Amino acid sequence: MGAHDSDIPDIEGLAAAARGELVREIDAEGVWAAEPVWREAFEAVPRHLFVPYYYVAGPGGHERRWGESADPAARERWVLGAYEDVPLATRLRDGRLLSSSSQPSLMARMLVALRVADGDRVLEIGAGTGYNAALLAHRLGDDDLVTTVDVDPEIAESARRHLAAAGHRPAVVTGDGARGVPERAPFDRIIATCALPGVPRAWVGQCVAGARILAPVSTGLLALTVRGGGCAEGRFLPSAAFFVPLRGARRAAVGEVGGVPSRALEDELFQFLMELTQGVLGPAEAYEVWARAGRPGRERYGVTVDETGEWLWLDDREGPWVWPLPV
């Protein structure tokens, strides 16, 4: 035995303990009380295999944590950090975040909200590290039911490698997620893990009637039910969600804000309405709607996709507050 063998961290042991602690944290929030099958998935799928390195922001810039570091203490920091309930930056370019592993508790909430049933064919938009696809594959017990797509060939290839290391081989496709994956359709569920300005109509067309689509739009999570004939409708969930934008999708910048009280500009729910109606309502018009409607939360907004376009509405599709949504 070498002199320093006792200094070598037991990575798998540390990972198992940290994973158990993460599961207990999410469990304490009651996230999967109605669907404990997801608890089993998070217990079984090793997140550290999907983040062989990641970046942590610090005062001197980003620290790269790496599982192959020569420093045992650094490897221990890496594996423990992989199981913190935080998003992990996995790809940076010129200091800009390109890809990340989402916060596990948010992933759990989204997977529960997706309402996956045995035998469902699921399309994931945004392969990322592959971790979410692995959770889906474990839940469904059949890798072939899961398809994940990413526009970046390097991200898709690394996701494929991570998935294989964890014992899963779902379909990993390189392509524009906004176009879906028609060759693998039809789908019973579509989940996006990147922010979008609206829901691409291609997704609706690649779903069976009764399918569910869950996608981050602006800073909310939109859950749509597909009715068939290219139509779908649903509402936003109450909680906020922040994701890296879909590559190629442009998140609008808010323009002039004259006539809007500063307290409203600082309110996340007003910012949500402004972003959703960018280019349709000016800030003052958005504020008038927001104030008259009683400062509505995300759950009061819905979206309808039909033959006439894609429509954002407040409270009621047939009510007074309906606006076109970008697609």
ZAMARGU-4260 file (C-alpha; in steps of 0.2 Angstrom, whole numbers, plus 5000, padded with zeros to 4 digits):
<rodrens>
0) 5000/5000/5000 | 5007/5017/4995 | 5011/5030/5008 | 4997/5041/5002 | 4983/5028/4998
5) 4973/5034/5013 | 4972/5051/5005 | 4964/5044/4989 | 4945/5048/4990 | 4932/5034/4988
10) 4923/5043/4974 | 4909/5030/4972 | 4906/5030/4991 | 4906/5049/4992 | 4894/5049/4977
15) 4882/5037/4984 | 4881/5046/5001 | 4880/5063/4992 | 4866/5056/4981 | 4857/5050/4995
20) 4857/5067/5004 | 4851/5075/4988 | 4837/5064/4987 | 4832/5067/5005 | 4833/5086/5002
25) 4821/5085/4987 | 4810/5072/4996 | 4808/5084/5011 | 4801/5097/4998 | 4787/5084/4994
30) 4791/5086/4976 | 4787/5068/4971 | 4775/5063/4984 | 4762/5059/4971 | 4775/5050/4960
35) 4788/5041/4970 | 4794/5032/4955 | 4805/5048/4952 | 4813/5046/4969 | 4819/5029/4963
40) 4826/5037/4947 | 4836/5050/4956 | 4842/5037/4968 | 4848/5026/4954 | 4856/5038/4941
45) 4873/5044/4946 | 4874/5063/4942 | 4893/5064/4943 | 4895/5053/4928 | 4886/5067/4918
50) 4897/5081/4924 | 4915/5075/4922 | 4919/5093/4924 | 4909/5109/4928 | 4912/5127/4932
55) 4909/5136/4949 | 4909/5155/4949 | 4920/5164/4961 | 4928/5181/4965 | 4942/5177/4953
60) 4932/5170/4939 | 4926/5152/4936 | 4934/5138/4945 | 4935/5122/4934 | 4931/5106/4945
65) 4937/5090/4937 | 4935/5072/4941 | 4952/5068/4934 | 4961/5081/4944 | 4978/5075/4951
70) 4973/5083/4968 | 4963/5071/4979 | 4954/5086/4988 | 4949/5093/4971 | 4942/5077/4966
75) 4932/5076/4982 | 4926/5094/4979 | 4920/5089/4962 | 4910/5074/4967 | 4902/5082/4982
80) 4898/5097/4971 | 4890/5086/4958 | 4876/5082/4970 | 4872/5099/4977 | 4855/5105/4972
85) 4861/5119/4961 | 4863/5121/4942 | 4880/5117/4936 | 4888/5126/4922 | 4896/5114/4910
90) 4900/5124/4894 | 4906/5142/4894 | 4912/5152/4879 | 4920/5169/4882 | 4912/5169/4900
95) 4895/5166/4892 | 4885/5150/4898 | 4881/5139/4883 | 4875/5123/4893 | 4872/5117/4910
100) 4865/5103/4921 | 4849/5110/4928 | 4845/5111/4947 | 4840/5093/4952 | 4825/5099/4962
105) 4818/5109/4947 | 4821/5094/4936 | 4811/5083/4948 | 4797/5096/4948 | 4797/5096/4929
110) 4797/5077/4927 | 4783/5075/4939 | 4773/5089/4930 | 4776/5080/4913 | 4765/5066/4920
115) 4774/5052/4911 | 4766/5035/4910 | 4773/5018/4907 | 4776/5015/4888 | 4776/5034/4884
120) 4787/5039/4870 | 4796/5055/4876 | 4806/5068/4866 | 4818/5079/4876 | 4823/5096/4868
125) 4841/5101/4874 | 4851/5085/4878 | 4863/5095/4889 | 4874/5082/4899 | 4862/5068/4896
130) 4857/5067/4914 | 4838/5071/4911 | 4837/5058/4897 | 4845/5045/4909 | 4831/5049/4922
135) 4818/5047/4909 | 4825/5031/4903 | 4827/5024/4920 | 4808/5028/4924 | 4802/5021/4908
140) 4813/5005/4909 | 4816/5006/4890 | 4829/5017/4882 | 4821/5016/4865 | 4806/5026/4872
145) 4817/5041/4875 | 4824/5053/4861 | 4835/5068/4866 | 4840/5082/4853 | 4853/5095/4853
150) 4859/5107/4840 | 4877/5106/4845 | 4886/5091/4839 | 4899/5091/4853 | 4885/5092/4867
155) 4875/5078/4859 | 4891/5067/4858 | 4896/5071/4876 | 4878/5067/4881 | 4879/5050/4872
160) 4895/5046/4880 | 4889/5050/4898 | 4873/5040/4895 | 4883/5025/4889 | 4894/5027/4905
165) 4878/5026/4915 | 4872/5011/4906 | 4858/5020/4895 | 4857/5021/4876 | 4842/5032/4871
170) 4842/5040/4854 | 4853/5055/4854 | 4850/5066/4839 | 4860/5081/4833 | 4848/5094/4825
175) 4837/5109/4828 | 4826/5106/4843 | 4813/5118/4836 | 4810/5106/4822 | 4807/5092/4834
180) 4813/5074/4828 | 4800/5069/4815 | 4809/5053/4811 | 4806/5047/4829 | 4788/5053/4830
185) 4774/5052/4836 | 4777/5057/4854 | 4766/5056/4870 | 4777/5068/4880 | 4789/5082/4875
190) 4799/5091/4888 | 4811/5106/4884 | 4826/5110/4895 | 4830/5127/4887 | 4820/5143/4887
195) 4809/5147/4872 | 4799/5162/4866 | 4785/5151/4862 | 4781/5133/4858 | 4786/5127/4840
200) 4771/5121/4830 | 4782/5107/4824 | 4781/5099/4841 | 4762/5099/4842 | 4762/5091/4825
205) 4773/5077/4831 | 4762/5073/4846 | 4748/5061/4847 | 4731/5068/4853 | 4731/5069/4872
210) 4750/5071/4873 | 4758/5083/4885 | 4771/5096/4881 | 4781/5105/4895 | 4792/5119/4890
215) 4801/5134/4899 | 4793/5150/4890 | 4801/5166/4896 | 4804/5162/4915 | 4788/5151/4917
220) 4784/5133/4914 | 4771/5130/4901 | 4761/5114/4901 | 4751/5111/4885 | 4739/5097/4881
225) 4738/5092/4863 | 4720/5091/4856 | 4725/5084/4838 | 4724/5093/4822 | 4739/5104/4826
230) 4730/5112/4841 | 4735/5112/4859 | 4731/5122/4875 | 4737/5124/4893 | 4743/5135/4907
235) 4759/5140/4915 | 4763/5132/4932 | 4764/5144/4947 | 4783/5142/4949 | 4797/5152/4941
240) 4810/5143/4930 | 4826/5150/4923 | 4835/5141/4908 | 4848/5144/4895 | 4839/5149/4879
245) 4837/5137/4865 | 4851/5140/4853 | 4845/5151/4839 | 4830/5157/4849 | 4831/5176/4853
250) 4825/5182/4870 | 4819/5199/4868 | 4826/5214/4878 | 4814/5225/4887 | 4814/5242/4879
255) 4809/5259/4886 | 4800/5259/4903 | 4792/5276/4904 | 4776/5277/4914 | 4780/5262/4924
260) 4783/5263/4943 | 4800/5257/4949 | 4792/5244/4961 | 4783/5236/4946 | 4799/5235/4936
265) 4808/5226/4950 | 4793/5213/4952 | 4797/5197/4944 | 4779/5194/4939 | 4778/5210/4930
270) 4794/5206/4921 | 4786/5190/4915 | 4771/5199/4907 | 4783/5211/4899 | 4794/5198/4891
275) 4779/5188/4885 | 4771/5203/4877 | 4787/5211/4870 | 4783/5219/4853 | 4765/5218/4856
280) 4762/5229/4872 | 4773/5243/4877 | 4779/5243/4896 | 4765/5256/4900 | 4752/5246/4892
285) 4758/5230/4900 | 4758/5239/4917 | 4740/5244/4915 | 4735/5226/4911 | 4745/5220/4926
290) 4738/5232/4938 | 4720/5230/4932 | 4721/5211/4933 | 4727/5212/4951 | 4746/5208/4948
295) 4742/5191/4941 | 4754/5176/4945 | 4761/5164/4931 | 4747/5152/4934 | 4734/5164/4927
300) 4742/5164/4910 | 4738/5151/4896 | 4743/5148/4878 | 4733/5141/4864 | 4740/5134/4848
305) 4728/5133/4834 | 4726/5135/4815 | 4727/5154/4817 | 4743/5155/4827 | 4749/5155/4845
310) 4740/5165/4858 | 4744/5170/4875 | 4730/5174/4886 | 4726/5180/4904 | 4713/5170/4913
315) 4702/5165/4898 | 4706/5162/4880 | 4689/5171/4875 | 4692/5185/4888 | 4698/5203/4885
320) 4717/5200/4887 | 4723/5189/4872 | 4740/5193/4863 | 4749/5184/4849 | 4765/5175/4855
325) 4781/5173/4845 | 4784/5156/4837
</rodrens>
